[in-house]
Amino acid sequence: MSQTFARSVFAFTLLFFAAFFFWPILQILRGGFIDADGNFTLRTFGALLADPLYRTGLLNSFWLGLATSVLAFAIGLPLAFLSDRFEFPGKTALTSIVLVPMILPPFVGAIGIKQIFGQYGALNALLIRLGLRPEGWAFDWFGIAPFWGVALVSALTLYPIIYLNCAAALANVDPAMEEAAQNLGCTGFRRFRCVTLPLIKPGLFAGGTIVFIAGFTELGVPLVFDYSRLASVQIFYGLKDIGGNPAPYALVTLLLLSTTALYALGKGLFGRQSYAMMAKASSTGGARSLPPGRALLCTAIFGGVTALAVLPHVGVVLTAFASDWYASILPHGFTLENFALALGHPLTVSAIGNSIKFAAASTVVDVVLGIAIAYVVVRSKLAYRGVLDVLAMLPLAVPGLVVAFGYLAMSQEGRLFGFLNPVENPTVLLVIAYSVRRLPYVVRSAVAGFQQTSETLEEAAQNLGCPPLKTLARITLPLIAANLIAGGLLAFAFAMLEVSDSLILAQKQAFYPITKAILELFQLLGDGQFIASALGVWAMAFLGICIVGLSMVLGKKLGAIFRV
């Protein structure tokens, strides 16, 4: 491979990240640490931390990230262990359904949860019907504890990331180590705690990092639950004063520093450990059969947890088909009109077109840049090629809310990128934002493909006079097409349903993506929540097809994409 090509890719990637990743973050830091006179100051942070409102928001955000992670681990880890170690009835179907929560943005699931657990929701109607509560009784289950409502909905959407990483980590554990521990008397939960858990710790950290950061900076679900005592919501409401108020800058800076510090701490404690293991063929591993009773118990546990996880989706689907749903267990009537309105409403028609346009453009950028980065990382002899891999993975460690706020800050009037101000037209910024946020998925997929493809095929082609780039196009890329399709589909699907960037950068209705349109529809009186749910179901169907296709192509390797 030409060293000139490798250096060119390195230089372009460095320039791209400098302009659209580090520069936005620098603008945030500048707004938080530099006063109006250009002097370094900590007074903004002092005032922020002294204000009980902001201090409570930061603490609540931290606890929300922690609660979301704990709940997601409580769901994902046992399911991954059961699916890896045991055979049970319905396993194939259940391990596919377990990925269903990934097909819906958390805040859309919150709409369904509110319909079920609200004051006049399905649960209260059921309790009244059973005679456990008097007629007319109303109780808002999550209204009394909106924090836990946000945490639960977020965890039910994010736990598949934990599941995928744990399943991938467990699949790589050498059974000989566990068998040796069992022969020495270490059995049951003690063996899992002392032997298995340390072996899969890097995988747990990989998934836990993404879940914690997502929970720590969640924006959509709190907006639906009308829970404003979080730093993310305070930042969102402070966008109106971004030009003259340093508080949002300081708040975003604190979020950035907190997530970075926590990630670095976790990486040092859990992420760097690795253990040399022999191939699985060295011992009798794999899932084992269970007696009928225990096998059915595994099915019941797996099915029960999965049923709980898809509850928000059930709520959204029922709301989408409902003609009216008030104080009853099920909707009073069903209709397809909501779906027609969702595709014909003035707000949604342009939103669907915008999302397709933004996501498609960002996917093209990701595929081209991702292939180039992966090729240099795996195939080149560039001494500092590892820097490219680190750069490509950084967006997974930085909250989308922070990146989106940075784009808004750097594009203010009078700034270097003022010509990209999203107030007029956010198209370019949204495409760039989606590209930066989803680039890691394409790079991970392409790197895996290059690593699995023998380099001797390329060397043979080059020995016959085929130039390196032509060899890449004619020989290598067709061999790794499945990986590229998987990474590209994942980048496209998640860009279509991106939340933070869409809510913050799309400020004119003509440029609303799907997620912004869903939130706006939900806030409309009348049939707004029904149309919003119908649009959410269309989005679920689209993303569901993508996820099923990806799982068929990558299998357990799908979890490797969600790693920092």
Order of alpha helices (4+ residues) and beta strands (2+ residues): alpha-alpha-alpha-alpha-alpha-alpha-alpha-alpha-alpha-alpha-alpha-alpha-alpha-alpha-alpha-alpha-beta-beta-alpha-alpha-alpha-alpha-alpha-alpha-alpha-alpha-alpha-alpha-alpha
